[in-house]
């Protein structure tokens, strides 16, 4: 019996497609317009922040965040995780900032807070926290240390829509936060992302960085007029404040996002239940089952071998392939980023060896799809298959 289990299934259902079809009936504007604005406002209310800017990807949200940070804080260091998506670290490098790496905590897959605090110094411009695979990485201790050192928190919530710390949604704590609406995540606009903040000046900068650095993208008329008056020789429609990008999304993506947002909380509850069922069904002698689930919201099942056993690992992967269960080794992002070729010459040749927790995930950690319409019997069957591996 095969399980035929893809990484994601039915994440854009018929009702979303029907909403797009209805939208297209009246020859509408397709570039960003009123649906983009409405989606940004609705998302801000859901998250509990003042401002959001809809972009074409979560990676673009990373890039805008680092661009704003560099503009406001100048050159310096950004503390980043070793387990994350490539664009988190790439955006730091692309903006001329210096990544400082820390290992992960095995129960959350997020940055080890003690290592983060130990690396804070006068050159630290931000801590760039990735909430890996739906887990919370915040604590009172970490937030207090950041406040004491006056270091801003930038939150990558691309994999953790709806996760919380002390009943407050992740993405509402920091200087800026980032979300992704890629097809395999909690909700999807096919491709898409959001950058969020409570600071109006940062919001205005994000709007400009999204669209070529154009001043006309600002909603603050007073600041807009200041730029225009300071540059009387320029056409007011074409004043570019920053050497920025075109990272805009479109109305079709916003229609999908608005429709999906209505179901997000209910779908997240199903995902939480699925993940708990999965962990409770695993043999704790073979697999890690002691993750910190408080506030978590996991779009994937985290399967981590308890021991570093290469032969057992090969058997697990063979069993998954035999039953047609799609998986990714190394969790999201492929494991230890310090092993990747883009960091050669930036970090030491053997630097990856100094991070044992992420090294274990690199070789012995996997993620498997978790979506709302997964059947409980299917989850139990998968646990039986995994527990039978010797």
Rosetta blueprint (number, residue, H / E / L):
1 X L
2 X L
3 X L
4 X L
5 X E
6 X L
7 X L
8 X L
9 X L
10 X L
11 X L
12 X L
13 X L
14 X H
15 X H
16 X H
17 X H
18 X H
19 X H
20 X H
21 X H
22 X H
23 X H
24 X H
25 X H
26 X H
27 X L
28 X L
29 X L
30 X L
31 X E
32 X L
33 X L
34 X H
35 X H
36 X H
37 X H
38 X H
39 X H
40 X H
41 X H
42 X H
43 X H
44 X H
45 X H
46 X H
47 X H
48 X L
49 X L
50 X L
51 X E
52 X E
53 X E
54 X E
55 X E
56 X L
57 X L
58 X H
59 X H
60 X H
61 X H
62 X H
63 X H
64 X H
65 X H
66 X H
67 X H
68 X H
69 X H
70 X H
71 X H
72 X H
73 X H
74 X L
75 X L
76 X L
77 X E
78 X E
79 X E
80 X E
81 X E
82 X L
83 X L
84 X L
85 X L
86 X H
87 X H
88 X H
89 X H
90 X H
91 X H
92 X H
93 X H
94 X H
95 X L
96 X L
97 X L
98 X E
99 X E
100 X E
101 X E
102 X E
103 X L
104 X E
105 X L
106 X L
107 X L
108 X L
109 X L
110 X L
111 X E
112 X L
113 X H
114 X H
115 X H
116 X H
117 X H
118 X H
119 X H
120 X L
121 X L
122 X L
123 X L
124 X E
125 X E
126 X E
127 X E
128 X E
129 X E
130 X E
131 X L
132 X H
133 X H
134 X H
135 X L
136 X L
137 X L
138 X L
139 X L
140 X H
141 X H
142 X H
143 X H
144 X H
145 X H
146 X H
147 X H
148 X H
149 X H
150 X L
151 X L
152 X E
153 X E
154 X E
155 X E
156 X E
157 X L
158 X L
159 X L
160 X L
161 X L
162 X L
163 X L
164 X E
165 X E
166 X L
167 X L
168 X E
169 X E
170 X L
171 X L
172 X L
173 X L
174 X L
175 X L
176 X E
177 X E
178 X E
179 X E
180 X E
181 X L
182 X L
183 X L
184 X L
185 X L
186 X L
187 X L
188 X L
189 X L
190 X L
191 X L
192 X L
193 X E
194 X E
195 X E
196 X E
197 X E
198 X L
199 X L
200 X H
201 X H
202 X H
203 X H
204 X H
205 X H
206 X H
207 X H
208 X H
209 X H
210 X H
211 X E
212 X L
213 X L
214 X E
215 X H
216 X H
217 X H
218 X L
219 X L
220 X L
221 X H
222 X H
223 X H
224 X H
225 X H
226 X H
227 X H
228 X H
229 X H
230 X H
231 X L
232 X L
233 X L
234 X L
235 X L
236 X H
237 X H
238 X H
239 X L
240 X E
241 X L
242 X L
243 X L
244 X L
245 X L
246 X E
247 X L
248 X E
249 X L
250 X E
251 X H
252 X H
253 X H
254 X H
255 X H
256 X H
257 X H
258 X H
259 X H
260 X H
261 X H
262 X H
263 X H
264 X H
265 X H
266 X H
267 X H
268 X H
269 X H
270 X H
271 X H
272 X H
273 X H
274 X H
275 X H
276 X H
277 X H
278 X H
279 X H
280 X H
281 X H
282 X L
283 X L
284 X L
285 X L
286 X L
287 X E
288 X L
289 X L
290 X L
291 X L
292 X L
293 X L
294 X L
295 X L
296 X L
297 X L
298 X L
299 X L
300 X E
301 X E
302 X E
303 X E
304 X E
305 X E
306 X L
307 X L
308 X L
309 X L
310 X H
311 X H
312 X H
313 X H
314 X H
315 X H
316 X H
317 X H
318 X H
319 X H
320 X H
321 X H
322 X H
323 X L
324 X L
325 X E
326 X L
327 X E
328 X E
329 X E
330 X L
331 X L
332 X L
333 X L
334 X L
335 X L
336 X L
337 X H
338 X H
339 X H
340 X L
341 X H
342 X H
343 X H
344 X E
345 X L
346 X L
347 X E
348 X L
349 X L
350 X L
351 X H
352 X H
353 X H
354 X H
355 X L
356 X H
357 X H
358 X H
359 X H
360 X H
361 X H
362 X H
363 X H
364 X H
365 X E
366 X E
367 X E
368 X E
369 X E
370 X L
371 X L
372 X L
373 X L
374 X L
375 X L
376 X H
377 X H
378 X H
379 X H
380 X H
381 X H
382 X H
383 X H
384 X H
385 X H
386 X H
387 X H
388 X L
389 X L
390 X L
